[in-house]
């Protein structure tokens, strides 16, 4: 299932070259990913943290293909994938699209850990959703 949200590039995210600073691309992806996690997966990060479960990133890769400028209206996508080795990880394939062209693409991988410390795990509430997701290749 592909999820998407629209955003407008903010003036304060533009660098001296007149393009969006590379630091902010992952932030727009994070905004979309957090909405996806809450709205589609039903996992509210704030509530879960209060209950002792933290969802954390373990790694990400990002490819920059084009630059964005102030006031560009972008679509950010997010799609869940499960791990091919069945380890307790969630993989989110994401892209930023402008005028039907991919500007940036990335894969963010994470897991859940107890707030008090401990081994990574997938909460029971997410297991059936993840089992139905395609495998990240």
Secondary structure, DSSP 8 states (H G I E B T S, - for coil): -EEEEEEE--GGGB-TTSSB-THHHHHHHHHHHHHHHHHTT---HHHHHHTTEEEEEEEEEEEE-S---TT-EEEEEEEEEE-TT--S-EEEEEEEEETTEEEEEEEEEEEEEETT----B--HHHHHHHHTSEE--
